[in-house]
Amino acid sequence: MPWALIELHEPQVLRNHGQTLKQLAERGGLSPVELYCVIRNINLFGNGVKLWITEEDAMKMIDEWIYTDVNISGNSVPRKI
């Protein structure tokens, strides 16, 4: 995961984990489900996320989010990283 993309979501990291990105990175980082929740601004511990999303599905959605973007016309285009 490009650091610059996840860094934009540090407030959600703090809400979900009570730690900074740097602290989490030092402890092994985030699981795919945790990362998905962060980039989608989902409260990980309060809405049963782990019940409805698998690690595999989270990884697919993260890959899609990293590598695609939606332009002003609503078309998917490669994200410039």
C-alpha positions as CSV (number, residue, x, y, z in Angstrom):
1,M,0.0,0.0,0.0
2,P,1.5,3.3,-1.0
3,W,2.2,5.3,2.2
4,A,1.0,8.5,0.7
5,L,-2.5,7.0,0.1
6,I,-2.9,5.6,3.6
7,E,-1.5,8.7,5.2
8,L,-4.5,10.7,4.1
9,H,-6.6,8.4,6.3
10,E,-4.6,8.7,9.5
11,P,-7.6,10.2,11.4
12,Q,-9.5,7.0,10.8
13,V,-6.5,4.9,11.8
14,L,-6.5,6.8,15.1
15,R,-10.2,6.2,15.6
16,N,-10.0,2.5,14.8
17,H,-6.8,1.7,16.6
18,G,-5.9,4.5,18.9
19,Q,-2.4,4.5,17.4
20,T,-0.6,6.4,14.6
21,L,0.3,4.8,11.3
22,K,4.0,4.8,12.4
23,Q,3.1,2.9,15.6
24,L,1.0,0.4,13.7
25,A,3.8,-0.1,11.1
26,E,6.2,-0.8,13.9
27,R,3.9,-3.5,15.2
28,G,3.3,-5.3,11.9
29,G,0.8,-3.0,10.1
30,L,-2.8,-3.5,9.3
31,S,-4.7,-6.6,8.1
32,P,-6.5,-6.3,4.7
33,V,-9.8,-5.9,6.5
34,E,-8.4,-3.2,8.8
35,L,-6.9,-1.4,5.9
36,Y,-10.1,-1.6,3.9
37,C,-12.0,-0.1,6.9
38,V,-9.5,2.7,7.2
39,I,-9.6,3.8,3.5
40,R,-13.4,3.6,3.5
41,N,-13.7,5.5,6.8
42,I,-15.5,2.6,8.5
43,N,-15.5,2.2,12.3
44,L,-13.9,-1.3,12.5
45,F,-15.1,-2.1,16.1
46,G,-18.7,-1.3,16.1
47,N,-20.6,-2.4,13.0
48,G,-19.7,-6.1,12.4
49,V,-17.4,-5.4,9.5
50,K,-15.4,-8.6,10.1
51,L,-18.6,-10.6,9.7
52,W,-19.3,-9.4,6.1
53,I,-16.0,-9.0,4.5
54,T,-13.3,-11.6,4.0
55,E,-9.6,-10.9,3.9
56,E,-9.6,-12.0,0.2
57,D,-12.4,-9.6,-0.7
58,A,-10.8,-6.8,1.2
59,M,-7.5,-7.3,-0.7
60,K,-9.4,-7.2,-4.0
61,M,-11.2,-4.0,-3.1
62,I,-7.9,-2.4,-1.8
63,D,-6.2,-3.3,-5.1
64,E,-9.0,-1.7,-7.1
65,W,-8.9,1.4,-4.9
66,I,-5.1,1.7,-5.2
67,Y,-5.0,1.3,-9.0
68,T,-8.2,3.0,-10.2
69,D,-9.8,6.3,-9.8
70,V,-13.0,7.8,-11.2
71,N,-12.6,10.9,-13.4
72,I,-15.0,13.8,-13.6
73,S,-17.1,12.0,-16.2
74,G,-17.6,9.0,-13.8
75,N,-15.3,6.7,-15.8
76,S,-12.7,4.5,-14.1
77,V,-9.2,5.4,-15.0
78,P,-5.8,4.3,-13.7
79,R,-4.8,6.1,-10.5
80,K,-1.6,8.1,-10.7
81,I,0.6,7.0,-7.9
